Amino acid sequence: MHFDLRIKGIKGISDGLNNERVFVTWKIDSKKADRLPVSKGETQVQLVTDREASWPATDESATIVLDLMLPQDKKTFSFKERKINFVLKTATKKPITLGEVTLNLSDFAIHKDDQTQILALARNGPTLVLQVKCEYMLFNGKKIVEWLDTKAGAGQIINLNGIMYLLQ
């Protein structure tokens, strides 16, 4: 699976933190088999304005790119859980945790899916606005290629979200 996660912003930050700086850290429960180049990171610091902090689309620190193996159960077709944790912190000498949330990536393992999630970081507290994109890279160990030539039949054809793909 290929995931693109983009931290768009934080909403509902306490009034007392207006004009303060915050950042988000993240960490995935990495497995040795994944060989991830990066399994944790943090965003650039942003200023809280009107109880919100946002990261521009050009801010690479707010984008997390993951290529993971998510085994699928042969009977239930559900994917094995893979979790990523997000923590909102103040950008002070001794950072204070303002909230955190854990997301199960297998809940978003839908081919060519692109959705925005609003996730509570604390009860009655700030929320994380997160864009989640997913794309399958392999299906049953075979590369997925969009099937454009209906006359070519060199492999198994599958339907994922209404689009036909050839397995190579």
N, C-alpha and C positions, 0 to 999 in steps of 0.2 A: 504494500500500500504506500502511496505517496500522499502525504498530508502537507498542506500549507495552512498554517495557523497565523492569523494576524491580529494582534492586540490593537483594537481601534481606540479604546479609551476606557475610562472609569467614570461612572456617574454616581451621584448621591454621596459624595465625600462630605464629611462633617464640615459645617460652616467655619469652625475654628481652624480649619486647614487651608482656607482661601489664602492665596499668595504664598503658600508653602510649596515645597517640591516633593514629588513622589516618584517611585519607579516600581516596576513589576519584575519579580524573579520567577523563573520557571524551571522545573526539573521533571524529566520523564523517568519512569521506572525502567531503566535500560537493561537489556539482556546482552550477554556477551555475543550471542549469535547475530545481533543487529549490527554490530561494529559501527555504531553511530559515531560520526566525527565529533558531534557535540551532544551531550545529554542534559545540559543545563545552561542557563544564561540569564541575562537581565536586559531590560529596556534602558534606553537613555532616560535621564531624569526629565520630568515635565512639571511645569508650574500649574498649580490648582487655581482655576478661575471659575467663579460661579458654581462651586461644588463639583467641578469636572476637570479631568485631565485627559488630553487626547494626544495620540501619536499620528503624525502625518503619514500618508501612504508611502512616502519616500524614505521613511525611517526604517532602515534594515534591522535595527535592534528590536523592533516590534514584530518582526516576522520570523516564524519558526518553521523550518523545512525539515520534514522527517520522512525517511524511507524505511518502513518497518515490515517485518514479517508478522502477519496476524493469522495464525492458524485458524481454520474454520472446522467446526464440528461436523462430521459427515452425516449425522442423523438430524441434528437440530438446525444446521446451517448457521449457527451463531458463531461469531468471532471470539477468540480468546481475549480477555480483558487486557488492555494496556492503558495505564493511567499517566496523566500529566498533571502536575500540581502548579498552581499559580499563587503567588503571594504578593500582596500590595504592601509597600513599606514607605516610610518617610525617608527623605534623603537628608538625614542629619548625621552628626558624628557617631551617634549610637542609633541606628535605624530602628524605628518602632514598627511592628507588624500591625497593619490596620485591618487585615482580613486575608482569607485564603480560600481557595476552592480546588477540588480535584475533579478532573474530567476524564471519563473513560472514552478513549479514542475509538474503541470498537463500536460505540453507539453511533458513530459518524462514518462508518465504513460502508459508504454507498458510492458506487462508481459515478464519477463526474458530478458529485454533489457539491453545492456551494451554499452555505447557510450562515446566518449571523445568529449567535447565541448571546443571551444576556444572563450572566451567572452571578448569583449572590456570593459576595466575598465574606459577608458577615450578616448575622440576623439583624434586620432593620438597619443595615449599613450600606456600604458602597457595592456597586455591581460592576462586573467586568463585561465589556462589550467585545466579543471575540468572533472573528470570521473564520469559519472552518471549511476548507476545500479538501476533497478526497478524490483520488483517482487510483484505480487498480493498475498495477504494473504487470502482475502475473495472475493467471487463473489456473489452478491445478498444476502449477509449475511451468506453464506455457505462457509466452509473451502474448499480450493482447494488442491486436492491430485492428483499427476500424475497417470494417468490411465494405468497400466501395464498389468492387467489381463483382456483380452477381453471377457472372459467368465463370469466374475463377473459383475453384473449389479445392484448394490445396490445404485442407485442414478442417478441424471442427469449427462450426459456427455456433456462437452463443448470443443471447439477447440480454443486454444489461441496460436497464432503464429505458427500454424502447429503441435502443440502437444496436445494430448487429455488429458483432466483432468476430474476427478470425483468430483462432488460437494457433500460434506457430511454435 
